[in-house]
């Protein structure tokens, strides 16, 4: 199996250059801090809309999750970050259960999980936070046995950062950790007008640009590259054929970037205008989401949405085998 350093190098020497399968590179300490600012930007409707849906429907989400099953509940979250939106659901869960519940946030950023644990202690003191510092895409995460209902939360439209095949693998792995009657709460960004989509990923304050350019800084610090960030700019593209917003960093000139990999120097050549495909944000139709969940052995039970149908929050159930 190719190690991480080799996988990065392979992505940069290929044509076209791409690191889009290595989204975790965004979430070093600096990247995690910048991402928390992205969700506050006026253009970034996803977080604002999703929070509104959760706030309006949190009690109903919890009731439908338990749904006359064993009333004990625990909550697991993939890519939890600082859990700012999740506190809404956790408060509803504690109220419904009438006792403390366990919350397992999973994230690659230890600083984000530390902040989540600190803030939740104040916001929802009856939650026992049990963090796991893991890359849920590449690392196995194992949940202890539980005599009750497990709800796995995967919100923030994070599933859209992966190809359909990768998304299916992630959800299939989640399914393996669950038993019949357990549930998944999935946040999905739906297909819509590019005039709404593109500004959401290229805000006027340049926060999203800083977030994606920070990947190059991460490569310099951790993997021996010497990218000059002033010689690259962030570029966003709507790919209608694949129904996705593509994020690229573009070389402003012809240049060479060096790296040291296993004591060997490598040179990556860039032409002016050449890009590194850095990340995707897939957008979905209802039919595509149904197929994705069915392929991972989940069945949709309920969908909550906003008035514009921009974002869906989907409750899907693990069926008896």
Secondary structure as GFF3:
##gff-version 3
##sequence-region A 1 321
A	DSSP	alpha_helix	4	13	.	.	.	ID=ss1
A	DSSP	beta_strand	17	18	.	.	.	ID=ss2
A	DSSP	three_ten_helix	23	26	.	.	.	ID=ss3
A	DSSP	alpha_helix	29	38	.	.	.	ID=ss4
A	DSSP	alpha_helix	45	66	.	.	.	ID=ss5
A	DSSP	beta_strand	73	78	.	.	.	ID=ss6
A	DSSP	alpha_helix	86	97	.	.	.	ID=ss7
A	DSSP	beta_strand	101	107	.	.	.	ID=ss8
A	DSSP	alpha_helix	110	123	.	.	.	ID=ss9
A	DSSP	beta_strand	127	129	.	.	.	ID=ss10
A	DSSP	beta_strand	132	133	.	.	.	ID=ss11
A	DSSP	beta_strand	149	154	.	.	.	ID=ss12
A	DSSP	three_ten_helix	158	161	.	.	.	ID=ss13
A	DSSP	alpha_helix	164	176	.	.	.	ID=ss14
A	DSSP	beta_strand	183	189	.	.	.	ID=ss15
A	DSSP	alpha_helix	194	200	.	.	.	ID=ss16
A	DSSP	alpha_helix	207	223	.	.	.	ID=ss17
A	DSSP	three_ten_helix	229	231	.	.	.	ID=ss18
A	DSSP	beta_strand	232	239	.	.	.	ID=ss19
A	DSSP	beta_strand	244	251	.	.	.	ID=ss20
A	DSSP	beta_strand	255	261	.	.	.	ID=ss21
A	DSSP	beta_strand	264	270	.	.	.	ID=ss22
A	DSSP	beta_strand	275	282	.	.	.	ID=ss23
A	DSSP	alpha_helix	286	295	.	.	.	ID=ss24
A	DSSP	beta_strand	298	305	.	.	.	ID=ss25
A	DSSP	beta_strand	311	318	.	.	.	ID=ss26
###
